[in-house]
Amino acid sequence: MTDLETQKRGYNDLINLCLGDSKKKDVLNFIDTLQDFNGDENFYTTLNYVKRLFRQ
């Protein structure tokens, strides 16, 4: 797995490409405060935690 800062940059790139302005600010703030969930017993990876945001 890559480090968290690299993951955050990738998520930011996708958000800027895929989300409209009305949601972008909230999601970018979520990504900026994102913690590392790799190895977490509930989420297993940080990506799974990010995906949960989009299911809500």
C-alpha positions as CSV (number, residue, x, y, z in Angstrom):
1,M,0.0,0.0,0.0
2,T,1.1,3.6,-0.6
3,D,1.4,6.1,2.2
4,L,-1.6,8.1,3.3
5,E,-0.5,11.4,1.7
6,T,-0.2,9.7,-1.7
7,Q,-3.7,8.2,-1.2
8,K,-5.1,11.6,-0.2
9,R,-3.6,13.2,-3.4
10,G,-5.3,10.5,-5.5
11,Y,-8.6,11.0,-3.7
12,N,-8.4,14.7,-4.2
13,D,-7.7,14.3,-7.9
14,L,-10.8,12.0,-8.3
15,I,-13.0,14.4,-6.3
16,N,-12.0,17.3,-8.5
17,L,-12.7,15.3,-11.6
18,C,-15.9,13.6,-10.6
19,L,-17.9,15.8,-8.1
20,G,-19.9,18.9,-8.6
21,D,-19.1,22.0,-6.7
22,S,-22.0,21.6,-4.2
23,K,-20.5,18.5,-2.6
24,K,-16.8,19.0,-3.4
25,K,-16.0,21.2,-0.4
26,D,-17.4,18.8,2.1
27,V,-15.7,15.8,0.6
28,L,-12.3,17.6,0.2
29,N,-12.5,18.5,3.9
30,F,-13.2,14.9,4.8
31,I,-10.2,13.8,2.8
32,D,-7.9,16.5,4.4
33,T,-8.8,15.1,7.8
34,L,-8.6,11.5,6.8
35,Q,-6.7,9.1,9.1
36,D,-4.9,6.0,8.1
37,F,-7.2,3.0,8.3
38,N,-4.9,0.4,6.7
39,G,-4.9,-2.6,8.9
40,D,-7.9,-1.4,10.9
41,E,-10.0,-4.3,12.2
42,N,-13.3,-2.8,11.0
43,F,-12.3,-1.2,7.7
44,Y,-9.1,-3.0,6.7
45,T,-8.1,-0.2,4.4
46,T,-8.4,3.5,4.1
47,L,-10.2,3.1,0.8
48,N,-13.0,1.1,2.5
49,Y,-13.5,4.0,5.0
50,V,-13.7,6.5,2.1
51,K,-16.2,4.3,0.2
52,R,-18.4,4.4,3.3
53,L,-18.8,8.2,2.9
54,F,-20.3,7.7,-0.6
55,R,-22.8,5.1,0.6
56,Q,-24.4,7.5,3.1
